[in-house]
Amino acid sequence: MNRKLMGIGLALAAIIAFGSCKPKQSAYKSVYESAKEREMEETADVTTSVSKPATTPTYTASTSESVRKERITPVYESDASGLKAYSVVVAAMAMKPGAESLKQRFNNDGHNVILARNEQGMYRVIIASYDSKEQAVAKKNEILENYLSNSDAATLKSKYGIPFNDWWILQREY
């Protein structure tokens, strides 16, 4: 009798011990699935709520546009001469393969994209770089106007994987 109780106790302990892994996996799985659902809902919301405007928005160069200052270095030596004081950043990425992939997509559309890396190790995908802030702002607005007049924001996000309303100006620190 004592051995039966001990055997049953050991069996229950084993079930509990091995069963404890499953709730952790299912908890991670449920969090992952809910995050995917939210992402899909947001994408659906953007797709349904964004429509092509009747008139193309006009962007003007603004000297009051904010800039982010960072110490950056070109990832590739061949990009060094193209990296100026003010740059139009289309994306910031932690992983080099993602940044290179985005660079390639923009290069395929005729842009000469530069990859730079800041001191924290983040990759900056730069679509244009100039000596003056005004030139950088004007180019950013020109490119955005061109893209948005030919496509809607949802199409652009699906093509490039980035939001087009999140571009910014980077001032290079030396």
N, C-alpha and C positions, 0 to 999 in steps of 0.2 A: 504494500500500500504506500509506504513511504517512498519507494522507488518510482511508483506511478506518479505521485504528486511532484516528485523532483523532475521526472521526465516531462510532465505537462508544463511545469514552471519553466524549464529550459526551452521547451518548444515555444511557449508564449514570449519569452525573452528574445529568442531568435526572430520571431515574427515581428516583434516591435522594433528590434534593431535594424532588420533589413527593410522593414516597412517605412522607417523614418526617412529614407532617402527619397522615396517616391513623392511625399508631400513637398519636399524642397524642389524637386524637378517640376512638379505640377504647378507650384507657386511661381517659379521662373517662367514656365510656359504660359501661365495665365497673364502674367505681367507683359510678356512679349506679345502675346496675341492681342491684349487690350491696346498696347502701344501701336501695333500694326493697324488695328481698327481705327484708332484716332487718326493715324496718318492717312488712311484711305478716306476717312470722312473729310479731313481737311483738304485733301486733293480733290475730292468730289465737290466740296464747297467752292474751292477756287475755280474749278472747271465750270460750275454752274453759275457762280456769281460774277465772274469776269467775262465781260463781253467786249468785243472790239469797239472802241469809241467811234462815234460818228465823225469826229474830227481828231486829228492827230494832236496829242499834247505838245506844246512848245516849251522847250527848256531853254533857259537863258543862263549864261555864265554869271555866277554870283561870287563876289569877293567875300561874302559873309558865310559861304559854305564852310562847314567845319572840316578840319583835317585831323588825321591821327598821325602822331609823330612816332617813328620807330627807327631803330638802327637795323638795317637790312643789308644782306649781301646776296648777289646773284647766285643761283644754284649752279648755273653753267657759265663758264668763263666767256663763252660766245655772247652771252647776254649782258656782260658788264658794260659795254659801251652804250647800250640802249637804256640803261637804268639811270634816270635823271633825278632831280630834286623832288618832283611831284609826280605821283603815279596814280592811275585809275585802277583800283583793286576790285576785281569782280568776285573773288572768293578767297577765303582763308581756310586752309586745310591742315590737318595734323599729319596726314599720311602723304608721302611723296607720290605713290602711284595714282592716287585720286587727283592730285594737282596736275600731274603729267597728262592724265587722261583728259581733263578739262582743257589744258593748254592745247592738246592735239585737236579737240573739237573746234576751238576758236581759230586755231591755225588753218584748219580745213575751210573755214569761212573767210580766209584772207587776212586775218589779223596776225601780227607778229607779237605773240604773247611771251612775256618774260616771267620766269619763276624766280622768286626771291625767298629768302628765309630770314626770319627775325631771330633775336637772341633767345627766345623761348622755344625755338624749334618749329614754329608754325610756318607753313608755306603760304606765300602770298602769290596769287595768280593775277598778274598785272597785264592789262590789255593795252595800255598806252602810258608813256612816261615823258614828262616835259620839264623844262627849266623853270616855268612859272606856274603858279597855282591857277591863274586865269585860263591858261592854255589847257591844263588838265581838266578843269571843270567844263570848259567848252567842249572838249573831245568826249568826255563822259556823257554829256547831254546829247551831243550829236549821235553817238553810237546808240544810246538808249532810244532816241527818237527814231532812228533808222530801223532798229529791231522792232520797236513797238508799232511802227506804222505798217510793217509788213506781216506781223503775227500778233496773236494775243499773248498775254502773260502766261497762261496755262500751257500753251504750246511751247513757248520758250523754256519754261521750267522743265517740261518733260524732255526737251531736246538736250539741254545743258545740265539739268539737275540742280540749278541754282535759282534763287529768286532775283528778278531783275530790278527790284526796288531796293536792294540792299548793297549796291555798289558804293564805294567810298573813295575818298582821296587820302593818299598816304604821303606824308612829308618825310623824306629820308633824312635821318640824322647821321652825321659822320663821326 
